[in-house]
Amino acid sequence: MARFIEFVTGANSPADLEAILGEITASLGYEYFALTHHVDLRAAAGSTIRLHNYPDRWVDYFDREGLAAADPIHRASQQTALGFSWHNVPLMIPLTPRDRGILARAKDHGIGTGVTIPANVPGEATGSCSFAMAADRRAPPDNLALTQLVGAFAFEAARRVWQVRPSARSIRPGARSRLTDRQRDCLIWAARGKSDWEISVILGISEETVAQHIRQACERYGVQKRTSLIIHALFDGTISFADIARR
């Protein structure tokens, strides 16, 4: 493990990382790895991470059907911060007939059981690092704790190699959307379903002031609708689901 960490933190290109991941995947007892953001690469920017050694025919089908966000494994990874076996996915999310069809199609294309390590960084697309067996092989002995460490280090290395997020020094002042405390307060109450009038009563300000705070928050994010504002603010960590659920 120490050798892997040393190599992966020193990787300077996707090719370096691919070689290291291939070696560690085999040592863990798996055949395939997939380190990726959960976005459609056909519409994504160049900083989107994707590195794998899956069978070509499965990748072709996956891309053709646009499964990056719909894949049940990817959706399940958004429900936990810990690695999980694919056998537990039905316990983590409700599976639709289409979901079961996707899993069956993966098996038809040579992908059997596996494990996935979530990589959900606020302000970035969700992602994961998965390790899988061929469809006709049994899973290796349980080593989820070690696999968790490998997946976490691998994804962080990929973020650095792909330059997903610039360093703090390179971010221009004000480049990221930031809300004032009062704008954030109004946004949280709006996300809880309160009207401007209700928010004004709760916060002790005028209804017009509430509308102005929401309007200015939308301008900072470059959106027009409150729903889009809430989604963007959740995505970059300005507000959390706990903020919305708290009473």
C-alpha positions in Angstrom: 0.0 0.0 0.0 2.8 2.4 0.9 4.4 1.8 -2.5 1.1 2.4 -4.3 0.6 5.7 -2.4 4.1 6.8 -3.4 3.6 5.9 -7.0 0.1 7.3 -7.4 1.0 10.6 -5.7 3.9 11.0 -8.1 1.8 10.2 -11.2 2.1 13.1 -13.7 -0.2 11.9 -16.6 -3.2 9.7 -17.2 -0.9 7.1 -18.7 1.1 6.9 -15.4 -2.1 6.6 -13.4 -3.5 4.0 -15.7 -0.4 1.8 -15.3 -0.5 2.1 -11.5 -4.2 1.4 -11.3 -3.8 -1.7 -13.5 -1.1 -3.0 -11.2 -3.0 -2.3 -7.9 -6.3 -3.7 -9.4 -4.6 -7.0 -10.0 -3.0 -7.1 -6.6 -6.4 -6.5 -5.0 -7.7 -9.6 -6.9 -9.9 -7.7 -9.4 -9.6 -7.5 -13.2 -11.2 -4.2 -14.1 -11.1 -0.6 -12.7 -13.1 2.5 -13.6 -12.2 5.9 -12.2 -14.6 8.5 -13.5 -16.9 11.5 -13.0 -20.5 10.6 -13.4 -21.1 12.9 -16.5 -21.7 12.4 -20.2 -18.2 13.0 -21.7 -19.8 13.9 -25.0 -21.1 17.1 -23.4 -18.5 17.6 -20.6 -15.5 19.8 -20.4 -11.9 18.6 -20.8 -11.3 18.4 -17.0 -13.7 15.5 -16.6 -12.0 12.4 -15.2 -12.3 9.1 -17.0 -9.9 6.2 -16.8 -10.8 2.5 -17.1 -9.9 -0.8 -18.6 -13.5 -2.1 -19.1 -14.3 -4.2 -22.2 -14.8 -2.0 -25.2 -18.3 -3.3 -26.0 -19.6 -2.4 -22.6 -18.1 1.1 -22.8 -19.6 1.5 -26.3 -23.1 0.5 -24.9 -22.6 2.6 -21.8 -21.8 5.8 -23.8 -24.4 5.1 -26.5 -27.2 4.9 -23.9 -25.9 7.9 -21.9 -25.6 5.9 -18.6 -23.1 8.1 -16.8 -25.7 9.6 -14.5 -28.4 6.9 -14.8 -26.1 4.0 -13.9 -27.5 2.5 -10.6 -24.0 2.0 -9.3 -23.2 5.6 -9.8 -26.5 6.7 -8.2 -25.9 4.4 -5.2 -22.4 6.0 -4.7 -24.2 9.3 -4.0 -25.9 7.8 -0.9 -22.7 7.1 1.1 -19.2 8.2 1.7 -17.9 4.6 2.2 -17.0 1.9 -0.3 -19.7 -0.7 -1.0 -20.2 -4.0 -2.7 -22.4 -4.0 -5.7 -24.4 -6.8 -4.0 -25.7 -4.1 -1.6 -27.0 -1.7 -4.2 -30.6 -2.9 -3.9 -30.4 -2.0 -0.2 -29.1 1.5 -1.0 -31.5 2.7 -3.7 -34.8 1.5 -5.2 -34.0 -0.4 -8.4 -36.3 0.2 -11.4 -36.7 -2.5 -14.1 -34.4 -0.4 -16.3 -31.8 -0.4 -13.5 -32.0 -4.2 -13.3 -31.7 -4.3 -17.1 -28.5 -2.2 -17.0 -26.9 -4.5 -14.4 -27.9 -7.6 -16.5 -26.5 -6.0 -19.6 -23.2 -5.3 -17.8 -23.0 -9.0 -17.0 -23.7 -9.9 -20.6 -20.8 -7.6 -21.6 -18.4 -9.3 -19.2 -18.7 -7.2 -16.0 -19.5 -9.3 -12.9 -19.5 -8.3 -9.3 -17.5 -5.4 -7.9 -17.0 -2.6 -5.4 -17.3 1.1 -5.7 -15.6 3.9 -3.7 -17.5 7.2 -3.9 -15.7 10.4 -4.6 -18.1 13.3 -4.0 -16.3 16.6 -3.7 -18.5 19.7 -3.2 -18.5 22.0 -6.2 -17.5 19.2 -8.6 -19.3 16.5 -10.5 -19.9 13.3 -8.4 -17.4 10.5 -9.2 -16.2 7.1 -8.1 -13.5 4.5 -8.4 -14.8 1.0 -9.0 -13.1 -2.4 -9.1 -14.8 -5.3 -10.8 -14.5 -9.0 -11.7 -15.2 -10.6 -15.0 -18.7 -12.1 -15.1 -17.5 -15.7 -14.9 -15.3 -15.2 -11.8 -15.9 -15.0 -8.1 -15.1 -11.9 -6.1 -11.9 -11.9 -4.1 -11.9 -12.2 -0.3 -13.3 -9.1 1.5 -10.8 -6.3 1.5 -13.1 -3.3 1.4 -11.1 -1.3 3.8 -7.9 -1.5 1.7 -9.9 -0.9 -1.5 -11.4 2.2 0.1 -7.9 3.7 0.6 -6.8 2.8 -2.9 -9.9 4.3 -4.5 -9.6 7.5 -2.4 -5.9 8.1 -3.2 -6.4 7.2 -6.9 -9.3 9.7 -7.3 -7.3 12.5 -5.6 -4.4 11.8 -7.9 -6.7 11.9 -10.9 -8.0 15.3 -9.7 -4.5 16.6 -9.6 -3.5 15.1 -13.0 -6.7 16.4 -14.7 -6.5 19.7 -12.9 -10.1 19.5 -12.0 -10.0 22.3 -9.5 -7.3 25.0 -9.6 -5.2 25.6 -6.6 -6.3 28.3 -4.1 -3.5 30.6 -5.3 -4.8 30.5 -8.9 -8.4 31.4 -8.1 -9.2 35.0 -8.9 -10.8 36.9 -6.0 -14.6 36.6 -6.5 -14.3 34.1 -9.3 -16.5 31.6 -7.4 -20.1 32.5 -6.6 -20.3 33.5 -3.0 -23.4 34.6 -1.2 -23.7 37.0 1.8 -25.0 35.5 5.0 -28.4 37.1 4.5 -28.6 35.8 0.9 -27.8 32.4 2.2 -30.4 32.6 4.9 -33.1 33.6 2.4 -32.0 30.8 0.0 -32.2 28.2 2.8 -35.8 29.2 3.7 -36.7 29.3 0.0 -35.4 25.8 -0.4 -37.6 24.8 2.5 -40.6 25.9 0.5 -41.3 29.2 2.2 -42.6 32.2 0.2 -41.0 35.6 0.2 -43.6 36.9 2.7 -43.1 33.9 5.0 -39.3 34.4 4.9 -39.7 38.1 5.6 -41.7 37.3 8.8 -39.1 34.6 9.9 -36.1 36.9 9.3 -37.7 40.1 10.3 -37.1 41.9 7.1 -39.3 43.2 4.3 -40.7 41.0 1.6 -39.1 43.2 -1.0 -35.7 42.8 0.7 -36.1 39.0 0.6 -36.9 39.1 -3.1 -33.9 41.3 -3.6 -31.6 38.9 -1.8 -32.8 36.0 -3.9 -32.5 38.0 -7.1 -28.9 39.0 -6.3 -28.1 35.4 -5.4 -29.4 34.3 -8.8 -27.3 36.9 -10.5 -24.1 35.7 -8.7 -24.8 32.2 -10.0 -25.9 33.3 -13.4 -29.3 31.7 -13.2 -32.8 32.9 -13.4 -34.9 30.4 -11.5 -34.8 29.7 -7.8 -34.8 26.0 -8.4 -31.6 26.3 -10.4 -30.1 28.6 -7.7 -30.9 25.9 -5.0 -29.3 23.2 -7.1 -26.1 25.2 -7.8 -25.8 26.2 -4.1 -26.2 22.5 -3.0 -23.7 21.5 -5.7 -20.9 23.8 -4.5 -21.5 23.4 -0.8 -22.9 26.8 -0.1 -25.9 25.1 1.5 -26.5 21.5 2.4 -29.3 19.0 2.5 -29.0 19.3 6.3 -29.7 23.0 6.1 -32.9 22.4 4.2 -34.1 19.6 6.4 -33.3 21.3 9.7 -36.2 23.1 11.4 
